[in-house]
């Protein structure tokens, strides 16, 4: 019998993604190791060997980065910054900030950087830098064209949506500039700042190695002109993997407009209020959880019986933890579990991989637009960046037919 071989490079990559998501804050290092199906000791050895430090130190560095952003860009009291960033005490906060930056929080604040777009009363304004090239307007336009009534709005410049985290709810408003995403955050609790920042980085694909991606795609004649025409195009991600699965299921074989209508009805029927009093057309509802969809009444919304069954089966699986829907999850296993669901085929699984799992090589090849646009192309030559090739092809088709 052949021994089981662990892809240690892939394991480290998954661990780093999960640490960046704040998993260590929620479940600790032992919980992180359990999610990766390795021992805590083995995980520590791999991380120290590969990146020079363990998961706990990486998590502290992530919290410190959030804290420094708040210190430099807001007028929040230092105590509030500490707890908003996930620190359990002021002493720990001071110790970590000195270790990371060689200065106390007060010293770091002496020359604060004011955000380019000031916050309104009751909200925070943060500037999240992006490595150029960066086509933020097209990314937000992609999200805006798929905005769900009640959850999201888009006015051609600013994209706004509600967000639910384990630490509370929030409203996010995003605007792009040449080298940043400008985030305005209105939250129920300051602790939401950290998870919300992580969610925005995922949603806007801010961690993409865009130089390497575009260098790879320009080596292929079929995508060279696309990259040159739209430099900095990113893959729109997700604030929640479950939401993307619902979008993919509802969007099977229907237009984007039809899917938006159906999703709006699901939100109205199954979702809950964000706590905000809003007028018609504003973002004031939270996207329903897997439990809410599993237990909700989906009749009379315009969904086919088969689609309702698929949604219910998927919701039960997601609620029980049987599905893998987040960046850092095992890609092969995540696809296997998705495809095991009745009514979920290759297109749905690849779309989820592209947006929720952040797989840069995801390829929904059965999509009609991609199938036609890539006809005669050896798509293997586009690896490992096929997800970005798909976005370029979708974007070109949308702009040509607009």
C-alpha positions in Angstrom: 0.0 0.0 0.0 1.4 3.4 -0.9 1.8 5.8 2.1 -0.4 8.8 2.2 1.6 11.8 1.1 0.7 15.2 2.5 1.2 18.2 0.3 3.1 20.3 2.9 3.4 23.4 0.6 -0.4 23.4 0.1 -0.9 22.8 3.8 1.2 25.8 4.8 -0.6 27.9 2.2 -4.0 26.9 3.6 -2.8 27.6 7.2 -1.7 31.1 6.2 -5.0 31.9 4.6 -6.9 30.6 7.6 -4.7 32.7 10.0 -5.4 35.8 7.8 -9.1 35.1 8.2 -8.9 35.2 12.0 -9.5 31.5 12.6 -6.9 31.4 15.4 -8.9 34.2 17.2 -12.0 32.0 17.1 -10.8 28.5 17.8 -7.1 28.8 18.8 -4.1 27.1 17.3 -5.5 23.6 18.3 -8.7 24.4 16.3 -6.6 25.5 13.3 -4.6 22.3 13.4 -7.8 20.2 13.7 -9.3 22.0 10.7 -6.2 21.2 8.7 -6.3 17.6 9.9 -2.8 17.7 11.3 -1.3 17.7 14.9 -0.7 21.1 16.5 3.0 20.1 16.8 3.3 19.2 13.1 1.6 22.4 12.1 4.0 24.5 14.3 7.0 22.7 12.8 5.9 23.3 9.2 5.2 27.0 9.8 8.4 27.7 11.6 10.4 25.8 8.9 8.6 27.6 6.1 7.8 31.2 7.3 9.9 31.4 10.4 7.2 31.6 13.1 4.2 29.8 14.5 0.4 30.3 14.0 0.0 32.3 17.2 2.7 34.8 16.3 1.2 35.1 12.8 -2.3 35.7 14.3 -0.8 38.4 16.6 0.9 40.1 13.6 -2.5 40.1 11.8 -4.1 41.8 14.8 -1.3 44.3 15.1 -1.7 45.2 11.4 -5.4 45.9 12.0 -4.5 47.9 15.1 -1.9 50.0 13.3 -4.5 50.9 10.6 -6.9 52.0 13.2 -4.3 54.0 15.1 -3.1 55.8 12.0 -6.5 56.4 10.3 -9.0 56.9 13.1 -9.4 58.9 16.3 -10.6 55.9 18.3 -9.2 55.8 21.9 -6.2 53.4 22.2 -8.2 51.2 24.5 -11.0 50.8 21.9 -8.4 50.1 19.2 -6.9 47.3 21.3 -10.2 45.5 21.7 -11.5 46.2 18.2 -8.3 44.5 16.9 -8.9 41.4 18.9 -6.5 41.9 21.8 -7.6 40.6 25.2 -5.8 43.1 27.3 -4.0 46.5 27.1 -0.8 44.9 28.3 -0.9 42.3 25.6 -1.7 45.0 23.1 1.3 47.2 24.1 3.7 44.2 24.2 2.7 43.0 20.7 2.8 46.4 19.1 6.3 47.0 20.5 7.4 43.6 19.3 6.0 44.2 15.8 6.8 47.8 15.2 9.3 48.8 17.9 7.0 51.5 19.3 4.0 51.8 21.6 0.5 52.4 20.3 0.7 56.0 21.5 4.0 56.5 19.7 2.6 55.0 16.5 -0.3 57.5 16.6 1.9 60.6 16.8 1.8 61.1 13.1 -1.6 59.8 12.1 -2.5 59.3 8.4 -5.9 60.8 7.7 -8.1 58.7 5.3 -8.8 60.3 2.0 -12.5 60.0 2.5 -13.6 61.0 6.0 -16.1 58.9 7.9 -19.6 60.0 8.6 -20.9 60.2 12.1 -21.0 56.7 13.7 -18.7 55.1 11.2 -15.0 54.4 10.5 -13.2 55.2 7.3 -10.2 53.1 6.4 -7.9 53.0 3.4 -6.8 49.6 2.3 -3.8 49.8 0.0 -3.6 47.7 -3.2 -0.7 46.7 -5.3 -0.9 48.2 -8.8 -2.2 47.6 -11.3 -5.6 47.6 -9.8 -9.0 47.9 -11.6 -11.2 48.5 -8.7 -14.0 50.1 -10.7 -14.6 47.0 -12.8 -14.5 44.8 -9.8 -17.1 46.8 -8.0 -19.2 47.0 -11.2 -19.1 43.2 -11.3 -20.5 43.1 -7.8 -22.9 45.9 -8.5 -24.4 44.1 -11.5 -25.2 41.2 -9.3 -26.4 43.2 -6.3 -29.2 41.6 -4.3 -32.0 43.9 -3.3 -32.0 44.5 0.4 -28.4 43.3 0.9 -26.4 45.3 -1.6 -26.5 48.6 -3.5 -24.3 50.1 -6.2 -24.6 53.6 -7.6 -21.9 53.3 -10.3 -19.1 54.4 -7.9 -19.8 53.2 -4.4 -20.7 49.5 -3.5 -22.5 49.0 -0.2 -23.6 45.8 1.5 -24.5 44.3 4.9 -22.2 41.9 6.6 -22.8 39.4 9.4 -19.8 38.1 11.5 -19.5 36.0 14.6 -18.8 39.3 16.4 -21.7 41.4 15.1 -23.2 42.9 12.0 -21.9 45.8 9.9 -22.6 47.9 6.8 -19.7 48.2 4.3 -19.3 50.9 1.7 -16.5 50.6 -0.7 -15.0 53.0 -3.2 -11.9 52.4 -5.4 -9.0 54.7 -6.1 -5.9 54.1 -8.2 -4.0 52.4 -5.3 -6.5 51.6 -2.6 -10.0 50.5 -1.5 -11.7 53.1 0.7 -13.9 51.4 3.2 -16.5 53.1 5.4 -17.7 50.8 8.1 -20.7 51.1 10.3 -20.8 48.3 12.9 -22.8 47.1 15.8 -19.6 46.3 17.7 -16.0 47.6 17.3 -14.8 44.0 17.3 -16.3 43.7 13.8 -13.5 45.8 12.3 -11.0 43.0 12.1 -13.4 40.4 10.4 -14.8 43.1 8.2 -11.3 44.1 6.9 -10.5 40.5 6.2 -13.8 40.1 4.3 -13.1 43.2 2.2 -9.6 41.9 1.3 -11.2 38.6 0.2 -14.0 40.3 -1.7 -11.7 42.6 -3.6 -8.9 40.1 -4.1 -6.4 42.5 -2.5 -3.8 39.8 -1.9 -3.5 38.7 -5.5 0.0 38.5 -7.0 -1.1 40.6 -9.9 2.3 40.8 -11.5 2.7 37.1 -11.7 -0.8 36.6 -12.8 -0.6 39.0 -15.7 2.8 37.8 -16.7 1.4 34.3 -17.0 -1.6 35.3 -19.0 0.3 37.5 -21.4 2.4 34.5 -22.4 -0.8 33.0 -24.0 -1.8 34.7 -27.3 -5.5 34.3 -26.6 -5.4 36.3 -23.3 -2.5 38.7 -24.0 -4.6 41.4 -25.6 -7.3 41.0 -22.8 -4.7 41.7 -20.1 -3.2 44.6 -21.9 -6.7 46.1 -22.4 -7.7 45.7 -18.8 -4.7 45.7 -16.5 -5.3 45.0 -12.8 -8.5 43.0 -13.3 -9.1 40.9 -10.1 -11.4 38.0 -9.3 -14.4 39.2 -7.2 -14.3 37.0 -4.1 -16.8 36.6 -1.2 -17.6 37.7 2.3 -19.2 34.3 2.9 -18.8 31.1 1.0 -22.4 29.9 1.7 -23.7 33.0 0.0 -21.8 32.2 -3.1 -23.1 28.7 -3.2 -26.7 30.0 -3.1 -25.9 32.5 -5.8 -24.5 29.8 -8.0 -27.4 27.4 -7.5 -30.0 30.1 -8.1 -28.0 31.4 -11.1 -27.9 28.0 -12.9 -29.2 28.5 -16.5 -30.8 31.8 -15.9 -29.8 35.4 -16.6 -28.0 37.6 -14.1 -31.1 39.8 -13.9 -33.4 36.8 -13.2 -31.0 35.4 -10.6 -31.0 38.8 -8.8 -34.8 38.8 -8.7 -34.9 35.3 -7.2 -32.2 36.0 -4.7 -34.0 39.2 -3.6 -37.1 37.1 -2.9 -35.1 34.5 -0.9 -33.5 37.3 1.2 -36.9 38.9 1.8 -38.4 35.6 2.9 -35.5 34.0 4.8 -33.1 36.8 5.8 -33.2 39.0 8.8 -33.0 42.7 9.4 -29.5 44.2 9.8 -30.9 46.5 12.5 -30.8 49.5 10.2 -33.9 51.5 9.3 -33.7 52.0 5.5 -35.7 53.3 2.7 -36.7 51.3 -0.4 -33.7 50.0 -2.3 -31.1 50.4 0.6 -29.0 47.7 2.1 -30.9 46.8 5.3 -31.1 43.0 5.4 -28.6 40.3 6.1 -28.1 37.4 3.6 -29.8 34.4 5.2 -27.7 31.7 6.9 -27.7 28.1 5.9 -30.0 27.3 8.9 -32.5 30.0 7.8 -32.6 28.7 4.3 -32.9 25.1 5.5 -35.9 26.0 7.7 -37.4 28.7 5.5 -40.4 28.5 3.2 -39.1 28.6 -0.3 -42.5 28.0 -2.0 -44.0 30.7 -4.3 -40.7 32.5 -5.0 -40.4 31.4 -8.7 -37.9 28.7 -8.0 -38.4 25.3 -9.7 -39.1 22.3 -7.4 -35.7 20.9 -8.3 -33.9 24.1 -7.4 -35.7 24.3 -4.0 -34.6 20.7 -3.3 -31.0 21.6 -4.2 -31.1 24.7 -2.0 -32.5 22.7 1.0 -30.0 19.9 0.6 -27.1 22.3 0.3 -28.3 24.4 3.3 -28.6 21.3 5.5 -25.1 20.2 4.5 -23.6 23.6 5.1 -25.4 24.0 8.4 -24.0 20.7 9.6 -20.5 21.6 8.5 -20.3 19.0 5.7 -19.3 21.5 3.1 -16.0 23.3 2.6 -16.7 26.8 1.4 -13.9 29.0 2.5 -10.4 30.0 1.3 -7.8 27.6 2.8 -10.1 24.6 2.6 -8.9 21.6 0.6 -9.8 22.3 -3.0 -10.2 18.7 -4.2 -12.3 17.7 -1.2 -14.4 20.8 -1.4 -15.2 20.1 -5.0 -16.0 16.4 -4.2 -18.4 17.4 -1.5 -20.1 20.0 -3.7 -20.5 17.6 -6.6 -22.1 15.0 -4.3 -25.1 17.3 -3.8 -28.0 16.5 -6.1 -28.4 19.4 -8.5 -24.9 20.7 -8.2 -22.8 20.1 -11.3 -19.4 21.2 -12.6 -20.3 24.8 -13.4 -21.7 25.4 -9.9 -18.7 23.7 -8.2 -16.2 25.7 -10.3 -18.0 29.0 -9.7 -17.9 28.4 -6.0 -14.2 27.4 -6.3 -13.5 30.6 -8.2 -15.2 33.1 -5.9 -15.6 31.4 -2.4 -12.5 29.1 -2.3 -10.3 31.7 -4.0 -8.9 29.0 -6.3 -6.8 31.0 -8.9 -7.1 28.0 -11.4 -10.9 27.5 -11.2 -12.4 27.2 -14.6 -16.2 27.0 -15.1 -15.6 25.7 -18.6 -19.2 24.6 -19.2 -20.3 28.3 -19.0 -21.6 29.3 -22.5 -19.6 32.5 -22.7 -16.4 30.8 -21.7 -17.0 27.8 -23.9 -17.4 30.0 -27.0 -14.7 32.5 -26.1 -12.1 29.8 -25.3 -13.0 27.6 -28.3 -9.8 26.3 -29.8 -7.7 27.4 -26.9 -5.6 25.0 -24.9 -6.9 26.1 -21.5 -4.2 24.1 -19.8 -1.7 26.8 -20.9 -3.7 29.3 -18.8 -2.9 27.4 -15.6 -2.5 28.2 -12.8 -4.4 31.5 -13.5 -7.5 30.2 -15.3 -9.9 32.0 -12.9 -8.4 35.4 -14.0 -8.6 34.3 -17.6 -12.3 33.6 -17.0 -12.9 37.1 -15.6 -11.2 38.7 -18.5 -13.3 36.7 -21.0 -16.6 37.4 -19.1 -15.7 41.1 -18.8 -14.9 41.4 -22.5 -18.1 39.7 -23.5 -20.2 41.9 -21.1 -18.6 45.1 -22.4 -19.0 44.1 -26.1 -22.7 43.2 -25.7 -23.6 46.1 -23.4 
